[in-house]
């Protein structure tokens, strides 16, 4: 029998409990797959002589999808890395001193600061990106399957059923 220390917001049926268990399994598997990829990424960054945040900023700057004369700005990069603006400024200062990026003034608004990769930063990012793409091609299907199991796609549900039957 299940005992609650709180009053559930609605009547809980056996079906709800089974769904919750499946959801926990799916979320745990997704979290594991994401963490494995992040661990790979962090180690690859360090082996290239970068801190993981340096790699993240290089990738965010290079992958900027807007108009070249509008960014990537410090605010944009802070958002992409989920850090505060002043932390992004400090990170960019360190990266400028290591020759990875440089600051440019915006073409339309000279007060705006645009961050661009140097040739050196671009070369390191290209190597890291090649390694990351190779890793994702190898482990990506497992990550996709874990995500699909949460989203409930038929292929993922069939795979989970096969895995449970094999246990």
C-alpha positions as CSV (number, residue, x, y, z in Angstrom):
1,X,0.0,0.0,0.0
2,X,1.2,3.5,-0.8
3,X,1.1,6.1,1.9
4,X,1.4,9.8,1.2
5,X,2.7,12.5,3.6
6,X,0.6,15.0,1.7
7,X,-2.8,15.0,0.1
8,X,-2.5,14.3,-3.6
9,X,-4.1,16.9,-5.8
10,X,-6.3,14.2,-7.4
11,X,-7.2,10.6,-6.9
12,X,-4.2,8.5,-8.0
13,X,-5.0,5.3,-9.9
14,X,-2.7,2.4,-10.5
15,X,-2.3,3.6,-14.1
16,X,-0.9,6.9,-12.8
17,X,1.6,5.1,-10.6
18,X,2.8,3.0,-13.6
19,X,3.1,6.0,-15.8
20,X,5.1,7.8,-13.1
21,X,7.5,4.9,-12.8
22,X,8.0,4.8,-16.5
23,X,8.5,8.6,-16.5
24,X,11.2,8.3,-13.8
25,X,13.0,5.6,-15.8
26,X,12.8,7.6,-19.0
27,X,14.0,10.8,-17.3
28,X,16.8,9.0,-15.6
29,X,18.0,7.5,-18.9
30,X,17.8,10.8,-20.6
31,X,19.7,12.5,-17.8
32,X,22.4,9.8,-18.0
33,X,22.8,10.1,-21.8
34,X,23.0,13.9,-21.6
35,X,25.5,13.8,-18.8
36,X,27.7,11.3,-20.7
37,X,27.8,13.6,-23.6
38,X,28.5,16.6,-21.5
39,X,31.3,14.7,-19.7
40,X,32.8,13.8,-23.1
41,X,32.5,17.5,-24.2
42,X,34.2,18.8,-21.0
43,X,37.1,16.3,-21.3
44,X,37.6,17.1,-25.0
45,X,37.7,20.8,-24.2
46,X,40.3,20.3,-21.4
47,X,42.4,18.0,-23.7
48,X,42.4,20.9,-26.2
49,X,43.7,23.3,-23.6
50,X,40.3,25.0,-23.0
51,X,37.9,25.3,-20.1
52,X,34.5,23.9,-21.1
53,X,33.0,27.4,-20.9
54,X,35.6,28.6,-23.4
55,X,34.4,25.9,-25.8
56,X,30.8,26.8,-25.2
57,X,31.4,30.4,-26.0
58,X,33.4,29.7,-29.1
59,X,30.6,27.5,-30.4
60,X,27.9,30.0,-29.5
61,X,29.7,32.8,-31.2
62,X,30.5,30.7,-34.3
63,X,27.0,29.3,-34.4
64,X,25.3,32.7,-34.2
65,X,22.4,32.6,-36.6
66,X,21.6,36.3,-36.9
67,X,22.9,39.0,-39.1
68,X,26.7,39.3,-38.9
69,X,26.4,43.1,-38.2
70,X,24.2,42.4,-35.2
71,X,26.1,39.9,-33.2
72,X,27.0,37.8,-31.5
73,X,26.9,40.4,-28.7
74,X,28.0,39.9,-25.1
75,X,24.3,39.8,-24.1
76,X,23.6,37.1,-26.7
77,X,26.5,35.0,-25.5
78,X,25.6,35.4,-21.8
79,X,22.1,34.1,-22.6
80,X,23.4,31.2,-24.7
81,X,25.8,30.1,-21.8
82,X,23.1,30.9,-19.2
83,X,25.5,33.2,-17.2
84,X,25.2,36.8,-16.1
85,X,26.3,39.6,-18.4
86,X,29.2,40.6,-16.1
87,X,30.4,36.9,-16.0
88,X,30.3,36.9,-19.8
89,X,32.4,40.0,-19.9
90,X,35.0,38.4,-17.6
91,X,35.0,35.2,-19.6
92,X,35.5,37.1,-22.8
93,X,38.3,39.1,-21.2
94,X,40.1,35.9,-20.4
95,X,39.5,34.5,-23.9
96,X,40.8,37.7,-25.5
97,X,44.0,37.4,-23.4
98,X,44.4,33.8,-24.7
99,X,43.9,34.9,-28.3
100,X,40.7,32.9,-28.8
101,X,38.3,35.8,-29.6
102,X,38.4,39.5,-30.2
103,X,35.9,42.3,-29.7
104,X,34.7,44.5,-32.5
105,X,32.4,47.5,-32.5
106,X,29.0,47.1,-34.2
107,X,28.8,48.5,-37.7
108,X,25.4,50.2,-37.1
109,X,25.9,51.0,-33.4
110,X,29.5,51.6,-32.4
111,X,28.6,51.1,-28.8
112,X,27.6,47.5,-29.4
113,X,30.3,44.9,-28.8
114,X,30.5,42.0,-31.2
115,X,32.6,39.0,-30.3
116,X,34.4,37.1,-33.1
117,X,36.7,34.2,-33.1
118,X,40.4,34.6,-34.0
119,X,42.0,32.2,-36.4
120,X,43.4,30.3,-33.4
121,X,40.0,30.1,-31.8
122,X,38.4,29.0,-35.0
123,X,41.1,26.3,-35.5
124,X,40.5,24.9,-32.0
125,X,36.7,25.0,-32.4
126,X,36.9,23.2,-35.7
127,X,38.9,20.3,-34.1
128,X,36.5,20.1,-31.1
129,X,33.4,20.2,-33.4
130,X,34.8,17.4,-35.5
131,X,35.3,15.3,-32.3
132,X,31.8,16.2,-31.1
133,X,30.1,15.3,-34.4
134,X,32.0,12.0,-34.4
135,X,30.9,11.3,-30.8
136,X,27.2,12.2,-31.5
137,X,27.2,10.0,-34.6
138,X,28.3,7.1,-32.3
139,X,26.2,7.8,-29.2
140,X,23.5,10.0,-30.6
141,X,21.0,7.2,-31.4
142,X,20.9,6.3,-27.7
143,X,20.4,9.9,-26.7
144,X,17.6,10.3,-29.3
145,X,16.0,7.0,-28.1
146,X,16.0,8.3,-24.5
147,X,14.4,11.6,-25.6
148,X,11.8,9.8,-27.7
149,X,10.9,7.6,-24.7
150,X,9.8,10.7,-22.9
151,X,8.0,12.2,-25.9
152,X,6.3,8.9,-26.5
153,X,7.1,8.1,-30.1
154,X,6.2,4.7,-31.3
155,X,9.8,3.7,-32.1
156,X,11.0,4.5,-28.6
157,X,8.1,2.7,-27.0
158,X,8.8,-0.4,-29.1
159,X,12.5,-0.2,-28.1
160,X,11.6,0.1,-24.4
161,X,9.3,-2.9,-24.7
162,X,12.1,-4.9,-26.4
163,X,14.5,-3.9,-23.6
164,X,12.1,-4.9,-20.9
165,X,11.4,-8.2,-22.5
166,X,15.1,-8.9,-22.7
167,X,15.5,-8.4,-18.9
